[in-house]
Amino acid sequence: MAAHPVDEKLPALKMATSGLQHVAAMYAGVVAPPLIVGAAVGLSTTDLTFLTGACLFTAGLATFLQTLGIWKIGARLPFVNGVTFAGVAPMTAIVASSHDKSDALPVIFGAVIVAGLLGFLAAPFFSRAVRFFPPVVTGSVITLIGVSLLPVAFGWAQGPDPKAGDYGSAAHLTLAAVTLVLVLLLRRFTRGFVKQIAVLLGLIAGTLVAIPFGATDFGPVADADVVGFPTPFHFGAPQFQLAAVLSLCVVMVVSMTESTADMLALGEIVERPADERTIAAGLRADTLGSALSPLFNGFMCSAFAQNIGLVAMTRIRSRYVVATGGGFLVLMGLCPMAASLIAVVPRPVLGGAGVVLFGSVAASGIQTLVRAGLDRDNNVLIVAVSLAVGIVPITEPDFYHAFPETARIVLDSGISTGCLTAVLLNLLFNHIGKGREAHDVTHPMEAGEEIAVAH
């Protein structure tokens, strides 16, 4: 009896090239969170390279867990795992609230460990409770993730140092605009593999354009070692602060919700529908991968939905192809020189590509909202209020200045506050008393085929 395409092992060359394609499709998404958080902490170029390599390494380990699986852990579907975008805003809020920036990463790592372990224990229950997270909730949250990250891209576009005299100069903004245009042209006039890696190619092209202007520094590559290992707890032993833990527990709920949507969508694409057992196993892989990541200086992990789009486009459904991609991620994490390449890319170039990358996250949230039944007033109110609450920290960063600093770790994250608001309002309008309507509480991922780029 022939193996299901998901369990098929392809010839070595095709396995390798297809695996590299998955890495290329998600590489920019994996390195963006450590760049954002590392810059907020004020890491040196060497430490920033180390943090980026650590996130690549842990993404590879999490991908192994998800695709190959052990015991009841892993969906055993062609899933790529990596650092989730959902945690970026809360993590930068933790950095901003830290009196000593050197403690920020240990506090983040401690919170990720706790959130991961709690998520692992909650996985089987969550797989049965996802009806409380319908598209109106997940769509609102995914939209907020993109909107919350766009200011980061705008900051990058202005230059590397806000205190520098050339910050926001015409040269920097032009370089960002050129990169954005290059990405758009690649997306418009290319096909297949080249189109899929348009953001990565745009970063390369923008960096080449920047060389004559002296905006590119190849020092990090020259100084990096060829071989290295992400030393456990390189930035210090994890610290556990209640407010930070609560903030990232909210992110874990968001991440588990998104992963559930991705599993349902991917199950349909590969013709192996994800049942409750598969979802629980997949969530265990996400959460265990997240809990283990801080050991090697990585952040919270989640499924990368853009790779689901790649599976749909190529029709290569083998989970071993994605596992091969995970192997490449591990190797890149063990090669600091490879990880340092991203440090070469000028910030304005990252900013131009970030507009597409982060804007796509917001757009995918809107796609989900389109299928969320916005013809019903209840859902319109849920979206309106949750988006408004979530946008407050973006438009008015000091809005909660009168609150205790521990509370601000949660309040200053638009994603966390927006998610909590959406969940509570959905319960109020669609689950409690007369507001409950059968259609509003159907399976939350009825829009599962929509491919979100939200990690």
C-alpha positions as a LaTeX table, in Angstrom:
\begin{tabular}{lrrr}
\hline
Residue & $x$ (\AA) & $y$ (\AA) & $z$ (\AA) \\
\hline
Met1 & 0.00 & 0.00 & 0.00 \\
Ala2 & 1.45 & 3.35 & $-1.09$ \\
Ala3 & 2.34 & 5.83 & 1.63 \\
His4 & 0.23 & 8.94 & 2.03 \\
Pro5 & 1.93 & 11.94 & 0.32 \\
Val6 & 2.47 & 13.45 & 3.79 \\
Asp7 & 4.61 & 10.44 & 4.75 \\
Glu8 & 6.41 & 10.15 & 1.41 \\
Lys9 & 10.21 & 10.33 & 1.34 \\
Leu10 & 11.38 & 12.07 & $-1.82$ \\
Pro11 & 14.75 & 11.66 & $-3.63$ \\
Ala12 & 17.61 & 13.36 & $-1.76$ \\
Leu13 & 18.12 & 16.24 & $-4.21$ \\
Lys14 & 14.44 & 17.12 & $-4.36$ \\
Met15 & 14.19 & 16.79 & $-0.59$ \\
Ala16 & 17.10 & 19.21 & $-0.12$ \\
Thr17 & 15.99 & 21.83 & $-2.64$ \\
Ser18 & 12.39 & 21.75 & $-1.46$ \\
Gly19 & 13.54 & 22.02 & 2.16 \\
Leu20 & 15.70 & 25.04 & 1.31 \\
Gln21 & 12.69 & 26.63 & $-0.34$ \\
His22 & 10.77 & 26.39 & 2.93 \\
Val23 & 13.69 & 27.99 & 4.78 \\
Ala24 & 13.86 & 30.80 & 2.22 \\
Ala25 & 10.13 & 31.44 & 2.54 \\
Met26 & 10.31 & 31.93 & 6.30 \\
Tyr27 & 13.88 & 33.14 & 6.92 \\
Ala28 & 13.01 & 36.83 & 7.06 \\
Gly29 & 10.17 & 36.06 & 9.47 \\
Val30 & 12.46 & 34.12 & 11.84 \\
Val31 & 15.21 & 36.73 & 12.05 \\
Ala32 & 12.91 & 39.76 & 12.40 \\
Pro33 & 11.84 & 39.15 & 16.05 \\
Pro34 & 15.38 & 38.76 & 17.44 \\
Leu35 & 16.42 & 41.83 & 15.48 \\
Ile36 & 13.56 & 43.88 & 16.94 \\
Val37 & 14.00 & 42.67 & 20.53 \\
Gly38 & 17.79 & 42.68 & 20.35 \\
Ala39 & 17.82 & 46.27 & 19.09 \\
Ala40 & 15.43 & 47.28 & 21.89 \\
Val41 & 17.77 & 45.72 & 24.47 \\
Gly42 & 20.75 & 47.46 & 22.87 \\
Leu43 & 22.72 & 44.32 & 22.08 \\
Ser44 & 26.11 & 44.57 & 20.41 \\
Thr45 & 26.47 & 43.31 & 16.86 \\
Thr46 & 28.11 & 40.14 & 18.18 \\
Asp47 & 25.30 & 39.43 & 20.64 \\
Leu48 & 22.66 & 40.29 & 18.04 \\
Thr49 & 24.22 & 37.77 & 15.68 \\
Phe50 & 24.26 & 35.21 & 18.51 \\
Leu51 & 20.57 & 35.83 & 19.31 \\
Thr52 & 19.62 & 35.49 & 15.63 \\
Gly53 & 21.53 & 32.22 & 15.31 \\
Ala54 & 19.90 & 30.92 & 18.48 \\
Cys55 & 16.44 & 31.62 & 17.07 \\
Leu56 & 17.33 & 29.80 & 13.84 \\
Phe57 & 18.64 & 26.83 & 15.84 \\
Thr58 & 15.56 & 26.58 & 18.08 \\
Ala59 & 13.26 & 27.00 & 15.07 \\
Gly60 & 14.90 & 23.95 & 13.57 \\
Leu61 & 14.44 & 21.92 & 16.75 \\
Ala62 & 10.77 & 22.95 & 16.99 \\
Thr63 & 10.27 & 21.99 & 13.34 \\
Phe64 & 11.68 & 18.52 & 14.06 \\
Leu65 & 9.21 & 18.14 & 16.93 \\
Gln66 & 6.29 & 19.15 & 14.73 \\
Thr67 & 7.10 & 17.15 & 11.60 \\
Leu68 & 8.74 & 13.97 & 12.94 \\
Gly69 & 7.06 & 13.86 & 16.33 \\
Ile70 & 7.68 & 11.81 & 19.43 \\
Trp71 & 5.01 & 10.09 & 21.53 \\
Lys72 & 1.91 & 12.35 & 21.46 \\
Ile73 & 3.93 & 15.39 & 20.47 \\
Gly74 & 3.85 & 16.74 & 16.91 \\
Ala75 & 1.11 & 16.98 & 14.31 \\
Arg76 & 3.31 & 15.03 & 11.86 \\
Leu77 & 2.27 & 17.40 & 9.10 \\
Pro78 & 4.53 & 19.54 & 6.85 \\
Phe79 & 4.72 & 22.39 & 9.37 \\
Val80 & 7.63 & 24.83 & 9.73 \\
Asn81 & 8.02 & 26.26 & 13.23 \\
Gly82 & 9.76 & 29.48 & 14.18 \\
Val83 & 9.65 & 32.55 & 16.40 \\
Thr84 & 6.14 & 33.95 & 16.51 \\
Phe85 & 5.55 & 37.62 & 15.70 \\
Ala86 & 2.81 & 37.69 & 18.34 \\
Gly87 & 5.38 & 37.87 & 21.12 \\
Val88 & 7.38 & 40.78 & 19.73 \\
Ala89 & 5.28 & 43.65 & 21.07 \\
Pro90 & 4.93 & 42.20 & 24.61 \\
Met91 & 8.65 & 41.39 & 24.69 \\
Thr92 & 9.63 & 44.92 & 23.66 \\
Ala93 & 7.22 & 46.20 & 26.34 \\
Ile94 & 9.09 & 44.06 & 28.88 \\
Val95 & 12.37 & 45.57 & 27.66 \\
Ala96 & 10.98 & 49.10 & 27.93 \\
Ser97 & 9.81 & 48.50 & 31.50 \\
Ser98 & 13.15 & 47.04 & 32.67 \\
His99 & 15.30 & 49.29 & 34.84 \\
Asp100 & 18.35 & 47.30 & 33.81 \\
Lys101 & 18.30 & 46.26 & 30.15 \\
Ser102 & 20.66 & 43.38 & 30.92 \\
Asp103 & 17.83 & 41.73 & 32.86 \\
Ala104 & 15.29 & 42.05 & 30.04 \\
Leu105 & 16.22 & 38.90 & 28.10 \\
Pro106 & 16.38 & 36.67 & 31.23 \\
Val107 & 12.92 & 37.97 & 32.22 \\
Ile108 & 11.61 & 37.23 & 28.71 \\
Phe109 & 13.14 & 33.75 & 28.72 \\
Gly110 & 11.63 & 32.97 & 32.12 \\
Ala111 & 8.19 & 34.07 & 30.95 \\
Val112 & 8.48 & 32.00 & 27.75 \\
Ile113 & 9.42 & 28.88 & 29.75 \\
Val114 & 6.39 & 29.22 & 32.04 \\
Ala115 & 4.02 & 30.05 & 29.17 \\
Gly116 & 5.33 & 27.09 & 27.18 \\
Leu117 & 4.94 & 24.60 & 30.01 \\
Leu118 & 1.43 & 25.84 & 30.85 \\
Gly119 & 0.52 & 25.69 & 27.17 \\
Phe120 & 1.82 & 22.12 & 26.96 \\
Leu121 & $-0.42$ & 21.07 & 29.85 \\
Ala122 & $-3.38$ & 22.94 & 28.38 \\
Ala123 & $-2.99$ & 21.58 & 24.82 \\
Pro124 & $-5.57$ & 18.73 & 25.04 \\
Phe125 & $-8.13$ & 21.03 & 26.70 \\
Phe126 & $-7.43$ & 23.89 & 24.28 \\
Ser127 & $-8.02$ & 21.62 & 21.31 \\
Arg128 & $-11.58$ & 21.20 & 22.60 \\
Ala129 & $-12.10$ & 24.84 & 23.63 \\
Val130 & $-11.20$ & 26.60 & 20.40 \\
Arg131 & $-14.86$ & 27.38 & 19.72 \\
Phe132 & $-14.34$ & 30.38 & 22.00 \\
Phe133 & $-11.81$ & 31.74 & 19.48 \\
Pro134 & $-13.83$ & 32.18 & 16.28 \\
Pro135 & $-12.56$ & 34.09 & 13.22 \\
Val136 & $-13.88$ & 37.34 & 14.68 \\
Val137 & $-11.37$ & 36.93 & 17.53 \\
Thr138 & $-8.43$ & 35.46 & 15.63 \\
Gly139 & $-8.88$ & 37.92 & 12.77 \\
Ser140 & $-8.82$ & 40.87 & 15.17 \\
Val141 & $-5.70$ & 39.58 & 16.87 \\
Ile142 & $-3.80$ & 38.83 & 13.65 \\
Thr143 & $-4.67$ & 42.29 & 12.34 \\
Leu144 & $-3.36$ & 43.85 & 15.55 \\
Ile145 & $-0.12$ & 41.87 & 15.26 \\
Gly146 & 0.57 & 43.43 & 11.87 \\
Val147 & $-0.50$ & 46.93 & 12.89 \\
Ser148 & 1.64 & 46.73 & 16.06 \\
Leu149 & 4.73 & 45.77 & 14.07 \\
Leu150 & 4.45 & 48.34 & 11.27 \\
Pro151 & 5.93 & 51.15 & 13.43 \\
Val152 & 9.04 & 48.96 & 13.76 \\
Ala153 & 9.41 & 48.91 & 9.98 \\
Phe154 & 8.94 & 52.68 & 9.85 \\
Gly155 & 11.65 & 53.10 & 12.49 \\
Trp156 & 14.04 & 50.87 & 10.57 \\
Ala157 & 13.40 & 52.86 & 7.39 \\
Gln158 & 14.73 & 56.01 & 9.08 \\
Gly159 & 18.10 & 54.51 & 10.01 \\
Pro160 & 19.91 & 52.51 & 12.69 \\
Asp161 & 20.30 & 55.22 & 15.33 \\
Pro162 & 17.46 & 57.60 & 16.34 \\
Lys163 & 20.05 & 59.94 & 17.88 \\
Ala164 & 22.13 & 60.20 & 14.70 \\
Gly165 & 22.03 & 63.34 & 12.62 \\
Asp166 & 21.06 & 61.45 & 9.47 \\
Tyr167 & 18.15 & 59.62 & 11.13 \\
Gly168 & 15.14 & 59.95 & 8.83 \\
Ser169 & 17.29 & 61.43 & 6.05 \\
Ala170 & 16.19 & 61.37 & 2.43 \\
Ala171 & 18.95 & 58.85 & 1.68 \\
His172 & 17.68 & 56.37 & 4.25 \\
Leu173 & 14.05 & 56.76 & 3.21 \\
Thr174 & 15.00 & 56.42 & $-0.46$ \\
Leu175 & 16.86 & 53.19 & 0.26 \\
Ala176 & 13.81 & 51.84 & 2.10 \\
Ala177 & 11.54 & 52.88 & $-0.78$ \\
Val178 & 13.83 & 51.24 & $-3.36$ \\
Thr179 & 13.74 & 47.97 & $-1.38$ \\
Leu180 & 9.96 & 48.12 & $-1.11$ \\
Val181 & 9.62 & 48.69 & $-4.85$ \\
Leu182 & 12.00 & 45.82 & $-5.61$ \\
Val183 & 9.96 & 43.43 & $-3.47$ \\
Leu184 & 6.74 & 44.56 & $-5.14$ \\
Leu185 & 8.22 & 44.14 & $-8.63$ \\
Leu186 & 9.47 & 40.66 & $-7.78$ \\
Arg187 & 6.04 & 39.70 & $-6.48$ \\
Arg188 & 4.35 & 41.11 & $-9.59$ \\
Phe189 & 6.60 & 39.88 & $-12.40$ \\
Thr190 & 8.06 & 36.57 & $-11.17$ \\
Arg191 & 6.59 & 33.16 & $-10.55$ \\
Gly192 & 7.07 & 30.04 & $-8.46$ \\
Phe193 & 10.09 & 29.85 & $-6.20$ \\
Val194 & 11.41 & 33.33 & $-7.05$ \\
Lys195 & 8.05 & 34.90 & $-6.25$ \\
Gln196 & 7.86 & 33.01 & $-2.96$ \\
Ile197 & 11.21 & 34.40 & $-1.78$ \\
Ala198 & 10.62 & 37.94 & $-3.06$ \\
Val199 & 11.19 & 39.45 & 0.40 \\
Leu200 & 14.52 & 37.64 & 0.79 \\
Leu201 & 15.63 & 38.65 & $-2.71$ \\
Gly202 & 14.52 & 42.21 & $-1.99$ \\
Leu203 & 16.74 & 42.27 & 1.12 \\
Ile204 & 19.70 & 41.03 & $-0.92$ \\
Ala205 & 19.10 & 43.51 & $-3.75$ \\
Gly206 & 18.56 & 46.42 & $-1.36$ \\
Thr207 & 21.81 & 45.58 & 0.43 \\
Leu208 & 23.69 & 45.56 & $-2.88$ \\
Val209 & 22.19 & 48.94 & $-3.79$ \\
Ala210 & 23.33 & 50.30 & $-0.42$ \\
Ile211 & 26.99 & 49.30 & $-0.89$ \\
Pro212 & 28.04 & 52.32 & $-3.05$ \\
Phe213 & 26.51 & 54.65 & $-0.45$ \\
Gly214 & 28.59 & 53.17 & 2.37 \\
Ala215 & 25.50 & 51.98 & 4.23 \\
Thr216 & 26.58 & 48.33 & 4.36 \\
Asp217 & 28.98 & 46.97 & 6.97 \\
Phe218 & 30.51 & 43.55 & 6.30 \\
Gly219 & 32.43 & 43.60 & 9.57 \\
Pro220 & 30.04 & 41.23 & 11.39 \\
Val221 & 30.60 & 38.50 & 8.79 \\
Ala222 & 34.38 & 38.89 & 8.88 \\
Asp223 & 34.40 & 38.71 & 12.67 \\
Ala224 & 31.98 & 35.79 & 13.00 \\
Asp225 & 33.11 & 32.22 & 13.59 \\
Val226 & 32.34 & 29.57 & 11.02 \\
Val227 & 31.21 & 27.11 & 13.69 \\
Gly228 & 29.57 & 27.87 & 17.02 \\
Phe229 & 26.95 & 26.64 & 19.44 \\
Pro230 & 24.19 & 28.65 & 21.16 \\
Thr231 & 25.56 & 28.34 & 24.71 \\
Pro232 & 22.70 & 27.65 & 27.15 \\
Phe233 & 21.57 & 30.76 & 29.06 \\
His234 & 24.15 & 32.94 & 27.31 \\
Phe235 & 22.36 & 36.09 & 28.48 \\
Gly236 & 21.87 & 34.90 & 32.07 \\
Ala237 & 19.67 & 32.50 & 34.00 \\
Pro238 & 15.92 & 32.95 & 33.42 \\
Gln239 & 14.08 & 35.28 & 35.78 \\
Phe240 & 10.41 & 34.95 & 36.61 \\
Gln241 & 8.28 & 38.08 & 36.95 \\
Leu242 & 4.53 & 37.68 & 37.27 \\
Ala243 & 3.52 & 40.50 & 34.93 \\
Ala244 & 5.86 & 39.27 & 32.20 \\
Val245 & 4.62 & 35.71 & 32.62 \\
Leu246 & 0.98 & 36.83 & 32.36 \\
Ser247 & 1.76 & 38.88 & 29.25 \\
Leu248 & 3.41 & 35.99 & 27.43 \\
Cys249 & 0.73 & 33.55 & 28.59 \\
Val250 & $-1.71$ & 35.72 & 26.65 \\
Val251 & 0.64 & 35.50 & 23.67 \\
Met252 & 0.70 & 31.72 & 24.07 \\
Val253 & $-3.09$ & 31.61 & 23.84 \\
Val254 & $-2.92$ & 33.73 & 20.68 \\
Ser255 & $-0.18$ & 31.51 & 19.26 \\
Met256 & $-2.09$ & 28.30 & 20.02 \\
Thr257 & $-5.18$ & 29.76 & 18.36 \\
Glu258 & $-3.22$ & 30.64 & 15.22 \\
Ser259 & $-1.54$ & 27.24 & 15.14 \\
Thr260 & $-4.91$ & 25.53 & 15.39 \\
Ala261 & $-6.13$ & 27.53 & 12.40 \\
Asp262 & $-2.98$ & 26.61 & 10.49 \\
Met263 & $-3.33$ & 22.91 & 11.27 \\
Leu264 & $-6.91$ & 22.82 & 10.08 \\
Ala265 & $-5.98$ & 24.66 & 6.89 \\
Leu266 & $-2.94$ & 22.48 & 6.20 \\
Gly267 & $-4.90$ & 19.30 & 6.92 \\
Glu268 & $-7.32$ & 20.20 & 4.16 \\
Ile269 & $-4.52$ & 21.09 & 1.73 \\
Val270 & $-2.61$ & 17.82 & 2.20 \\
Glu271 & $-5.85$ & 15.79 & 2.36 \\
Arg272 & $-5.23$ & 14.56 & 5.88 \\
Pro273 & $-7.82$ & 16.47 & 7.94 \\
Ala274 & $-6.57$ & 17.55 & 11.37 \\
Asp275 & $-8.76$ & 15.98 & 14.04 \\
Glu276 & $-8.79$ & 16.82 & 17.74 \\
Arg277 & $-5.93$ & 14.40 & 18.47 \\
Thr278 & $-3.76$ & 15.91 & 15.72 \\
Ile279 & $-4.44$ & 19.44 & 16.94 \\
Ala280 & $-3.56$ & 18.51 & 20.52 \\
Ala281 & $-0.32$ & 16.84 & 19.38 \\
Gly282 & 0.56 & 19.84 & 17.22 \\
Leu283 & $-0.06$ & 22.24 & 20.09 \\
Arg284 & 2.14 & 20.11 & 22.35 \\
Ala285 & 4.96 & 20.46 & 19.81 \\
Asp286 & 4.51 & 24.25 & 19.62 \\
Thr287 & 4.42 & 24.69 & 23.38 \\
Leu288 & 7.22 & 22.24 & 24.22 \\
Gly289 & 9.38 & 23.83 & 21.52 \\
Ser290 & 8.66 & 27.21 & 23.13 \\
Ala291 & 9.51 & 25.96 & 26.63 \\
Leu292 & 12.83 & 24.50 & 25.43 \\
Ser293 & 13.83 & 27.48 & 23.24 \\
Pro294 & 15.01 & 29.75 & 26.10 \\
Leu295 & 17.49 & 27.06 & 27.14 \\
Phe296 & 19.32 & 27.90 & 23.89 \\
Asn297 & 18.43 & 31.63 & 24.01 \\
Gly298 & 15.43 & 31.41 & 21.66 \\
Phe299 & 11.92 & 32.83 & 21.88 \\
Met300 & 8.38 & 31.44 & 21.70 \\
Cys301 & 7.78 & 29.19 & 18.69 \\
Ser302 & 4.71 & 28.74 & 16.52 \\
Ala303 & 3.75 & 27.39 & 13.10 \\
Phe304 & 4.68 & 29.59 & 10.13 \\
Ala305 & 1.59 & 29.99 & 8.01 \\
Gln306 & 3.41 & 31.32 & 4.94 \\
Asn307 & 4.88 & 27.87 & 4.49 \\
Ile308 & 1.38 & 26.44 & 4.28 \\
Gly309 & 0.93 & 28.64 & 1.24 \\
Leu310 & 4.11 & 27.14 & $-0.19$ \\
Val311 & 2.75 & 23.61 & 0.32 \\
Ala312 & $-0.47$ & 24.60 & $-1.42$ \\
Met313 & 1.42 & 26.16 & $-4.32$ \\
Thr314 & 4.01 & 23.43 & $-4.92$ \\
Arg315 & 1.79 & 20.46 & $-3.95$ \\
Ile316 & 4.83 & 18.90 & $-2.27$ \\
Arg317 & 3.15 & 17.52 & 0.83 \\
Ser318 & 5.90 & 15.43 & 2.44 \\
Arg319 & 6.56 & 16.25 & 6.09 \\
Tyr320 & 10.11 & 14.97 & 5.58 \\
Val321 & 10.77 & 17.84 & 3.18 \\
Val322 & 9.90 & 20.28 & 5.96 \\
Ala323 & 11.97 & 18.25 & 8.43 \\
Thr324 & 14.89 & 18.67 & 6.02 \\
Gly325 & 14.25 & 22.41 & 6.12 \\
Gly326 & 14.42 & 22.15 & 9.91 \\
Gly327 & 17.82 & 20.51 & 9.53 \\
Phe328 & 19.05 & 23.47 & 7.48 \\
Leu329 & 17.79 & 25.84 & 10.18 \\
Val330 & 19.76 & 23.93 & 12.83 \\
Leu331 & 22.90 & 24.05 & 10.67 \\
Met332 & 22.49 & 27.79 & 10.13 \\
Gly333 & 22.10 & 28.22 & 13.87 \\
Leu334 & 25.38 & 26.35 & 14.38 \\
Cys335 & 27.16 & 28.61 & 11.87 \\
Pro336 & 27.47 & 32.16 & 13.30 \\
Met337 & 28.83 & 33.37 & 9.96 \\
Ala338 & 25.55 & 32.41 & 8.27 \\
Ala339 & 23.53 & 34.03 & 11.04 \\
Ser340 & 25.63 & 37.20 & 10.83 \\
Leu341 & 24.63 & 37.79 & 7.21 \\
Ile342 & 21.40 & 39.41 & 8.36 \\
Ala343 & 23.46 & 41.93 & 10.37 \\
Val344 & 24.93 & 43.13 & 7.07 \\
Val345 & 21.53 & 44.29 & 5.83 \\
Pro346 & 21.14 & 48.05 & 6.48 \\
Arg347 & 18.21 & 49.03 & 8.69 \\
Pro348 & 16.51 & 51.10 & 5.93 \\
Val349 & 16.56 & 48.01 & 3.70 \\
Leu350 & 14.96 & 45.98 & 6.48 \\
Gly351 & 12.41 & 48.76 & 6.87 \\
Gly352 & 11.38 & 48.65 & 3.23 \\
Ala353 & 10.96 & 44.88 & 3.30 \\
Gly354 & 9.28 & 45.10 & 6.71 \\
Val355 & 6.46 & 47.18 & 5.26 \\
Val356 & 5.53 & 44.21 & 3.07 \\
Leu357 & 6.24 & 41.58 & 5.72 \\
Phe358 & 4.33 & 43.23 & 8.57 \\
Gly359 & 1.65 & 44.67 & 6.33 \\
Ser360 & 0.97 & 41.16 & 5.05 \\
Val361 & 0.31 & 40.07 & 8.61 \\
Ala362 & $-2.34$ & 42.74 & 9.02 \\
Ala363 & $-3.81$ & 41.91 & 5.61 \\
Ser364 & $-4.12$ & 38.23 & 6.50 \\
Gly365 & $-6.01$ & 39.23 & 9.63 \\
Ile366 & $-8.40$ & 41.24 & 7.49 \\
Gln367 & $-8.85$ & 38.19 & 5.26 \\
Thr368 & $-9.94$ & 36.22 & 8.30 \\
Leu369 & $-12.30$ & 39.00 & 9.40 \\
Val370 & $-13.96$ & 38.98 & 5.98 \\
Arg371 & $-15.16$ & 35.46 & 6.77 \\
Ala372 & $-16.07$ & 36.29 & 10.36 \\
Gly373 & $-19.68$ & 37.25 & 9.74 \\
Leu374 & $-19.34$ & 41.04 & 9.92 \\
Asp375 & $-22.85$ & 41.39 & 8.59 \\
Arg376 & $-23.92$ & 40.81 & 12.21 \\
Asp377 & $-23.80$ & 43.84 & 14.50 \\
Asn378 & $-22.42$ & 41.82 & 17.41 \\
Asn379 & $-19.29$ & 40.87 & 15.49 \\
Val380 & $-18.82$ & 44.40 & 14.18 \\
Leu381 & $-18.80$ & 45.65 & 17.79 \\
Ile382 & $-16.28$ & 42.98 & 18.82 \\
Val383 & $-13.90$ & 43.94 & 16.03 \\
Ala384 & $-14.40$ & 47.68 & 16.52 \\
Val385 & $-13.73$ & 47.73 & 20.26 \\
Ser386 & $-10.93$ & 45.14 & 20.30 \\
Leu387 & $-9.05$ & 46.94 & 17.49 \\
Ala388 & $-9.55$ & 50.29 & 19.21 \\
Val389 & $-8.25$ & 48.97 & 22.53 \\
Gly390 & $-5.34$ & 47.24 & 20.82 \\
Ile391 & $-4.31$ & 50.35 & 18.88 \\
Val392 & $-4.19$ & 52.55 & 22.00 \\
Pro393 & $-0.54$ & 51.69 & 22.93 \\
Ile394 & 0.51 & 52.29 & 19.31 \\
Thr395 & $-1.02$ & 55.74 & 18.89 \\
Glu396 & $-0.62$ & 56.86 & 22.53 \\
Pro397 & 2.40 & 55.06 & 24.05 \\
Asp398 & 1.98 & 56.89 & 27.39 \\
Phe399 & $-1.76$ & 56.28 & 27.68 \\
Tyr400 & $-1.31$ & 53.98 & 30.69 \\
His401 & 1.44 & 56.04 & 32.34 \\
Ala402 & $-0.50$ & 56.26 & 35.64 \\
Phe403 & $-0.64$ & 52.46 & 36.03 \\
Pro404 & 1.99 & 50.39 & 37.88 \\
Glu405 & 4.92 & 49.30 & 35.73 \\
Thr406 & 4.07 & 45.63 & 36.21 \\
Ala407 & 0.58 & 46.22 & 34.82 \\
Arg408 & 1.99 & 48.20 & 31.90 \\
Ile409 & 3.84 & 45.15 & 30.62 \\
Val410 & 0.42 & 43.79 & 29.64 \\
Leu411 & $-1.36$ & 47.09 & 28.97 \\
Asp412 & 1.38 & 48.48 & 26.72 \\
Ser413 & 1.00 & 45.46 & 24.43 \\
Gly414 & $-1.81$ & 46.17 & 22.00 \\
Ile415 & $-1.86$ & 42.51 & 21.01 \\
Ser416 & $-2.42$ & 41.33 & 24.58 \\
Thr417 & $-5.10$ & 43.90 & 25.43 \\
Gly418 & $-6.82$ & 43.52 & 22.05 \\
Cys419 & $-6.89$ & 39.74 & 22.36 \\
Leu420 & $-8.34$ & 39.81 & 25.87 \\
Thr421 & $-10.95$ & 42.35 & 24.78 \\
Ala422 & $-11.95$ & 40.28 & 21.73 \\
Val423 & $-12.28$ & 37.06 & 23.75 \\
Leu424 & $-14.36$ & 38.68 & 26.49 \\
Leu425 & $-16.64$ & 40.50 & 24.06 \\
Asn426 & $-17.13$ & 37.33 & 22.02 \\
Leu427 & $-18.19$ & 35.52 & 25.19 \\
Leu428 & $-20.56$ & 38.35 & 26.09 \\
Phe429 & $-22.22$ & 38.72 & 22.70 \\
Asn430 & $-22.01$ & 35.23 & 21.21 \\
His431 & $-21.99$ & 32.79 & 24.12 \\
Ile432 & $-23.88$ & 34.24 & 27.07 \\
Gly433 & $-27.64$ & 34.53 & 27.30 \\
Lys434 & $-29.71$ & 35.91 & 24.45 \\
Gly435 & $-26.70$ & 37.13 & 22.53 \\
Arg436 & $-25.78$ & 33.59 & 21.62 \\
Glu437 & $-26.51$ & 32.55 & 18.06 \\
Ala438 & $-25.76$ & 29.13 & 16.73 \\
His439 & $-24.03$ & 30.47 & 13.66 \\
Asp440 & $-21.68$ & 32.62 & 15.71 \\
Val441 & $-20.25$ & 29.71 & 17.64 \\
Thr442 & $-19.50$ & 27.32 & 14.82 \\
His443 & $-16.00$ & 25.96 & 14.63 \\
Pro444 & $-13.63$ & 28.90 & 14.93 \\
Met445 & $-11.51$ & 27.88 & 12.02 \\
Glu446 & $-14.20$ & 27.58 & 9.39 \\
Ala447 & $-11.98$ & 29.96 & 7.50 \\
Gly448 & $-9.05$ & 27.61 & 7.88 \\
Glu449 & $-8.25$ & 27.63 & 4.21 \\
Glu450 & $-7.29$ & 31.27 & 4.47 \\
Ile451 & $-3.53$ & 31.32 & 4.71 \\
Ala452 & $-2.35$ & 33.88 & 7.25 \\
Val453 & 1.18 & 35.23 & 7.39 \\
Ala454 & 0.98 & 35.95 & 11.04 \\
His455 & 4.14 & 34.74 & 12.84 \\
\hline
\end{tabular}
